[in-house]
Amino acid sequence: MKISEEKREKISEQILAHLYYKNPRPLFTSQIAKEIARDEEFVKNLLIELEKKGLVIQIRKNPKGIEYKRRSRWKLTNKSYMVYKKHQ
């Protein structure tokens, strides 16, 4: 089933809002998917689209500097955080 572009945008907004409320703590894709009640692969695709738009940053290393093999964490860019902060 195909999801309309309008619904994809609304779900992307939910993702950004969740990342804003948890900022500055980066979240795993699975945590974001669980919070907004969506499939992990679908959420990952939306996060990659948001990354291309410059709204989120993908973190591929853990706090000790070791690269993740199969997962990644996400957080808002400073620019998008400031925009969200002004609108709140």
Order of alpha helices (4+ residues) and beta strands (2+ residues): alpha-beta-alpha-alpha-beta-beta-alpha
